[in-house]
Amino acid sequence: MKRGFLLIDRGSREREASEELEIICNAVKAKGDYVFTEYCFLEVEPPYIEDGIAKCLKQDIDHLTIVPYFLYTG
């Protein structure tokens, strides 16, 4: 079974937020059994949730794990 992973963050204008999510997605892909990992944001900056889901639907995956990642107050 080909699995995908989508991480949803609150959203931030800070460049470091995207970099942090990229690192997390790469680690999940390396340690997990995922053929595809992606992140998106609830608000503020793209890619938004709609973009993330659309990108996932274009992948050849059988199962998608969606994880909310809201660690900081907004």
C-alpha positions in Angstrom: 0.0 0.0 0.0 1.4 3.4 -1.0 0.9 5.9 1.8 1.0 9.7 1.8 1.3 12.2 4.7 -0.1 15.8 4.9 1.0 18.0 7.7 -1.3 21.0 8.4 0.1 24.0 10.3 -1.6 27.2 11.4 0.4 29.4 9.1 3.0 32.1 9.5 4.7 34.8 7.5 8.1 33.8 8.9 10.2 31.8 6.4 11.4 29.6 9.2 8.0 28.1 9.6 8.1 26.6 6.1 11.6 25.4 6.6 10.7 23.7 9.9 7.7 21.9 8.2 9.9 20.8 5.3 12.4 19.3 7.8 9.6 17.5 9.6 8.1 16.1 6.4 11.5 14.9 5.2 12.1 13.1 8.5 8.6 11.5 8.4 9.3 10.3 4.9 12.7 8.9 5.8 11.6 7.1 9.0 8.0 6.2 8.0 6.7 4.1 5.2 5.5 7.1 3.1 6.0 7.6 -0.6 4.8 11.2 -0.4 4.9 13.9 2.3 3.6 17.5 2.0 2.7 20.4 4.3 0.1 23.2 4.1 -1.3 26.0 6.1 -4.7 26.8 7.6 -4.3 30.5 6.9 -1.9 33.4 6.3 0.3 32.0 3.6 0.0 29.4 0.8 0.0 26.5 0.3 -3.4 26.4 1.9 -5.3 23.2 3.0 -7.1 23.1 -0.4 -3.7 23.2 -2.2 -2.2 20.5 0.0 -5.1 18.1 -0.5 -5.2 18.8 -4.3 -1.5 18.0 -4.5 -2.0 14.8 -2.5 -4.9 13.7 -4.8 -2.5 13.9 -7.8 -0.1 11.4 -6.2 -0.3 7.7 -6.7 -1.2 6.8 -3.1 -3.7 4.4 -1.5 -3.9 6.0 1.9 -3.4 9.6 3.2 -2.6 10.4 6.8 -3.5 14.0 7.7 -1.9 15.5 10.8 -2.7 18.9 12.4 0.4 20.6 13.7 -0.8 23.4 16.0 2.0 23.8 18.6 2.0 27.5 19.0 -0.8 30.0 19.9 -2.2 31.9 17.0 
